[in-house]
């Protein structure tokens, strides 16, 4: 395991030379999300186990300037300071021409914008102080090195962990679930953190353990958008070993110990008209 704390990521570096680079900004899935407190400045502290899908937005970086957005979810994506990619490049002190192939729904609780910004920083080779990275959002630090991790605090403490590959199906119903509304609907911000992480033998073992943990924002999100409950019920009916919401919603997921069952679940859920994606989480 490696642990990245506030003092460990504070050395700026110059970005890479002007060459064309491409990458994938993977979907981030909160397998657990425990809200453990609220600081005097209003930020909530979290304890979350995060994994990344083998699917995400496409990023192309070339010499030049400006952001172009394409893809099935391009509509509504800002190309100015409202986009974390633009802000990340400014913080890195560089200009680049970036094409974002927006394949992930947004906002969706799967870290799309945060993963986009982190991927751009990674592709240009820019290393920023952790305080600067956090100014882009609490999920950006964990997305800089997209593999399974435990994130705590307001996102500044990231501990990389090893997990077995998890067969999963992501489902987004296209509901508006503003994060600020979800946190306002949260009944209590002071909840128990996760238990110590065991060493999981296989996917089934890990799914069983995850079932004893929580997403403390799930019921709050359902209060804001009751349709989230319908998604969870639909996934639960496909033989999932665990059904849960990711982040603040509205994307939900099912985990399956058997990849073939996950394939059948994805096919069945696709009949709903919702956005459905069969992925592997690592």
C-alpha positions in Angstrom: 0.0 0.0 0.0 1.1 3.6 -0.6 -0.3 6.5 1.3 -0.4 10.1 -0.1 -0.9 12.7 2.6 -0.9 16.4 2.5 2.9 16.9 2.8 3.7 14.2 0.2 2.5 15.9 -3.0 3.9 19.4 -3.0 6.6 19.6 -5.6 5.6 21.4 -8.8 7.1 20.2 -12.1 7.1 21.5 -15.6 4.6 19.9 -18.0 5.7 17.7 -20.9 6.7 19.0 -24.4 4.2 19.8 -27.0 3.2 16.4 -28.4 -0.1 14.8 -29.1 -1.2 12.7 -26.2 -4.3 10.6 -25.6 -5.8 8.9 -22.6 -9.0 7.7 -20.9 -10.5 9.5 -17.9 -12.1 6.5 -16.2 -15.3 6.5 -14.3 -14.7 6.7 -10.5 -17.0 4.5 -8.4 -17.5 5.0 -4.7 -17.9 1.4 -3.5 -18.4 2.9 0.0 -19.0 6.5 1.1 -19.0 7.1 4.8 -19.6 10.8 5.8 -17.7 11.1 9.1 -18.1 14.8 10.0 -18.4 18.4 8.9 -15.7 20.9 9.4 -16.2 24.5 10.6 -15.6 25.7 7.0 -18.5 23.6 5.8 -16.6 20.9 4.1 -17.6 17.3 4.9 -15.1 14.7 5.8 -15.4 11.3 4.2 -14.0 7.8 4.3 -14.5 6.1 1.0 -13.3 3.1 -0.9 -12.9 4.1 -4.6 -12.4 1.9 -7.7 -12.1 2.8 -11.4 -13.8 1.4 -14.4 -12.3 0.3 -17.7 -14.5 2.9 -19.4 -14.5 6.6 -19.4 -14.2 9.9 -21.3 -11.6 10.2 -24.0 -9.0 12.9 -23.8 -6.7 14.2 -26.6 -4.2 16.9 -25.9 -2.3 18.7 -28.7 -0.3 21.9 -29.2 -2.6 24.9 -29.3 -5.3 26.3 -27.1 -9.0 25.8 -26.3 -11.3 23.0 -25.3 -13.5 21.1 -27.8 -16.2 18.7 -26.5 -17.6 15.9 -28.6 -19.4 12.6 -27.8 -22.8 11.4 -26.7 -22.9 13.6 -23.6 -21.3 16.7 -25.0 -24.4 18.8 -24.6 -24.3 21.1 -21.6 -20.5 20.6 -21.0 -18.9 24.1 -20.5 -15.8 25.0 -22.4 -14.8 28.0 -20.2 -13.8 28.2 -16.5 -16.9 26.1 -15.6 -14.9 23.1 -16.9 -12.3 21.6 -14.6 -10.0 20.9 -17.6 -9.7 24.6 -18.3 -9.0 25.4 -14.7 -6.5 22.6 -14.4 -4.5 23.8 -17.4 -4.4 27.3 -16.0 -3.2 26.1 -12.6 -0.5 24.1 -14.4 0.5 27.3 -16.2 0.2 25.9 -19.7 -2.0 26.2 -22.8 -3.1 23.1 -24.8 -5.7 22.2 -27.3 -7.9 19.6 -25.6 -10.6 17.5 -27.2 -12.9 15.8 -24.7 -15.0 12.9 -26.0 -17.7 13.0 -23.3 -18.8 9.3 -22.9 -19.9 9.5 -19.3 -23.2 11.1 -18.2 -22.9 14.2 -16.0 -23.3 15.0 -13.3 -23.6 11.4 -12.2 -21.6 10.7 -9.0 -18.9 8.9 -11.0 -16.3 11.7 -11.0 -16.5 12.6 -14.7 -15.2 16.2 -14.5 -12.7 15.4 -11.8 -11.3 12.4 -13.7 -11.1 14.6 -16.9 -9.0 17.2 -15.1 -6.8 14.7 -13.4 -6.2 12.9 -16.7 -5.2 16.1 -18.4 -2.7 16.9 -15.6 -1.3 13.3 -15.8 -1.0 13.5 -19.6 0.9 16.8 -19.6 3.1 15.6 -16.7 2.2 18.4 -14.4 2.6 17.7 -10.6 0.8 20.3 -8.5 0.8 20.9 -4.7 -2.0 18.9 -3.1 -3.7 22.2 -1.9 -3.8 23.3 -5.5 -5.2 20.0 -6.7 -7.9 20.1 -4.0 -9.0 23.5 -5.2 -10.3 21.7 -8.3 -12.5 19.4 -6.2 -12.3 16.7 -3.5 -12.3 13.9 -6.1 -9.4 15.2 -8.2 -6.5 13.9 -6.0 -7.8 10.3 -6.0 -8.3 10.4 -9.8 -4.7 11.4 -10.5 -3.6 7.8 -10.3 -6.8 5.9 -11.2 -6.7 2.6 -9.3 -8.4 1.4 -6.2 -7.8 3.6 -3.1 -9.2 4.6 0.2 -9.7 8.4 0.4 -10.3 10.3 3.6 -10.5 13.8 5.0 -11.8 16.1 2.3 -10.0 14.1 -0.3 -6.4 14.9 0.6 -5.6 11.6 2.1 -5.3 8.9 -0.5 -4.1 5.3 0.3 -3.7 3.0 -2.7 -5.0 -0.6 -2.1 -5.1 -3.9 -3.9 -8.5 -5.3 -4.8 -9.6 -8.2 -6.9 -11.2 -7.2 -10.3 -14.9 -6.6 -9.8 -17.5 -7.3 -12.5 -19.9 -4.4 -12.3 -22.8 -2.8 -14.1 -23.3 1.0 -14.0 -26.7 2.4 -14.4 -27.6 6.1 -14.7 -31.3 7.1 -15.1 -30.6 10.7 -16.2 -32.0 12.2 -13.0 -30.8 15.6 -11.7 -29.4 15.0 -8.2 -27.5 18.2 -7.2 -24.7 17.3 -4.7 -25.5 20.4 -2.6 -29.1 19.3 -2.3 -28.1 15.8 -1.3 -25.8 17.0 1.5 -28.6 19.3 2.8 -30.9 16.3 2.9 -28.3 14.3 4.9 -29.8 13.6 8.3 -26.4 13.5 10.2 -22.9 14.3 9.1 -21.3 12.4 11.9 -21.2 8.8 11.1 -18.8 5.9 11.8 -15.8 5.5 9.4 -15.2 2.3 7.5 -13.8 -0.7 9.3 -10.1 -1.7 8.8 -9.7 -3.1 5.3 -9.1 -6.9 5.2 -7.2 -8.8 2.5 -9.9 -10.1 0.2 -9.4 -13.6 -1.3 -11.6 -12.9 -4.4 -14.4 -10.8 -5.7 -17.1 -12.7 -3.8 -15.2 -12.2 -0.6 -14.9 -8.5 -1.2 -18.5 -8.1 -2.2 -19.6 -9.7 1.0 -17.4 -7.3 3.0 -18.6 -4.3 1.1 -22.2 -5.2 1.9 -21.4 -4.5 5.6 -20.4 -0.9 4.7 -22.5 2.0 3.5 -23.0 5.0 1.2 -24.3 7.6 3.7 -25.6 9.8 0.9 -27.9 7.1 -0.6 -31.0 7.8 1.4 -30.5 11.6 1.1 -30.2 11.3 -2.7 -33.5 9.2 -2.8 -35.1 12.0 -0.8 -34.0 14.5 -3.4 -34.8 12.2 -6.4 -37.0 9.2 -5.5 -36.3 7.6 -8.9 -32.9 6.6 -7.6 -34.7 3.9 -5.6 -36.2 2.5 -8.8 -32.8 2.0 -10.2 -31.5 0.3 -7.1 -34.5 -2.0 -7.2 -34.0 -2.9 -10.8 -30.3 -3.7 -10.3 -31.1 -5.8 -7.2 -33.4 -7.9 -9.3 -30.6 -9.0 -11.7 -28.7 -11.2 -9.2 -26.3 -8.6 -8.0 -24.2 -9.5 -5.0 -24.3 -5.8 -4.0 -26.4 -2.9 -5.2 -25.5 0.6 -4.2 -25.4 4.2 -5.4 -22.0 5.8 -6.3 -21.0 9.2 -4.8 -24.0 11.6 -4.5 -25.8 9.9 -7.4 -27.6 9.4 -9.6 -25.4 6.5 -11.0 -26.0 3.2 -9.2 -24.1 0.0 -9.6 -24.4 -3.7 -9.1 -21.4 -6.0 -8.3 -21.3 -9.6 -9.5 -19.0 -12.4 -8.4 -19.7 -14.0 -11.8 -18.9 -12.1 -15.0 -21.4 -14.0 -17.0 -24.2 -12.9 -14.6 -23.0 -9.3 -15.0 -23.2 -9.6 -18.8 -26.8 -10.8 -18.6 -27.7 -8.1 -16.0 -26.4 -5.4 -18.3 -28.4 -6.7 -21.2 -31.6 -6.8 -19.1 -31.1 -3.4 -17.6 -30.4 -1.9 -21.0 -34.1 -2.5 -21.9 -35.0 0.2 -19.4 -33.8 3.0 -21.6 -31.3 4.1 -18.9 -27.6 4.6 -19.6 -26.1 1.1 -18.8 -22.5 0.1 -19.0 -20.9 -3.3 -18.1 -17.4 -2.6 -16.7 -14.6 -4.1 -14.6 -13.6 -2.1 -11.6 -10.0 -2.2 -10.3 
